[in-house]
Amino acid sequence: MPNRDILVIGASAGGVQALSQVVGGLPADFQGAVFIVQHIAPHGSSAMPAILTRAGRLEAVHPKDGQRIEGGRIYVAPPDQHIVIEDGRVRLSRGPSENGHRPAVDVLFRTASHNHGSRVVGVVLTGNLDDGTAGLAAIKSRGGIAIVQDPAEADYAGMPRSALENVEVDHVLPLGEIGPLLARLSLEPAPEPTGPDEEAPDMKGKIETGGDREAGGEPSGFTCPACGGALWESHENELVHFRCRTGHAFAPESLLAEQFDNLEATLWAAVRALEENASLARRMERWMRTRGNAPGEQRYDRRAREAEKHAEILRQVLTGDQMSTAEEPS
């Protein structure tokens, strides 16, 4: 009987220090395989493998697509690629983003639970919003273990708090206790999975088409902030989830944050359009003045003042307290 030797960890803001501390708590003879998603910028390279290798006793690497999983290794998701667990191998995918991220914690957690069931131990660390919550619920549904960093000590409590509010978590711990617990759990035999005993699907292909979350959706009335398509609402492990035909997927807090970002961008575009309109009206006002056309000059002055007034109102909204209520992005 296999042990609980598939360890998946998700982090976002504040995650570099948190991950370093967790990895530093793993022994040199640790035989489990560790998979990590840290939200990072999509462009450029990542120093996370080097940082984690220095922080602990295990080698950390960016895996290659199709690489076979080995114990005693740490696999870190590369920039702009989901890390997918599929049939004893690591797959990399540039499929649609989930919760506004690629790599996404939910993709790693969900695919690990599909393929390794109760062998999986999921860990949610510091970060904002709710990436990882649905994935942690999927791990629990298959008999895996759910661990969450104590939100009171997290640099950013959003992700740990969301997991605690929505998932029956097994352990809530400070960072210093998570590594030793993972080492102990990796030596425990894994029970039979409690969820559906289904053959592991082609997870990489399904992630890229959105097919792994196809069933049970209803039209939500909302549009996808990533591509503008219709969002379908579904309920997975008692959690609300939204997905578009393209495959972009969102938990509620992540969808709210993406909508807010789009709203702000739209309002700034409106400010630009109003100020350009006012500038054109002022130019025409001066033109009418040079021609001695007083009625035309007054007409363009009125139009300019109206556009300037509306632009100033929008600027006050965008730079004031009205637009500062959203949580900081992860």
Protein Blocks (a to p, Z undefined) as FASTA:
>chain_A
ZZdfbccddddehklmmmmmmmmmpcfklcbdcdddddddfehcdfklmmmmmmmmbdcd
dddehiacdehiacdddehiacddeehiacddfbdceehiacdfklmmmmmmmmnommpc
cdddedehjehjlmmmmmmmnopacddddfklpmblklmmmmmmmpccfbdcdfklmmmm
mmmmmmpccdddfbdcdddddfklmmmnopmmmgopacehiacfknopacddddeehiac
dddfkopacdfklmmmmmmmmmmmmmmmmmmmmmmmmmmmmmmmmmmmmnopaklmmmmm
mmmmmmmmmmmmmmmmmmmmklmmbccdZZ
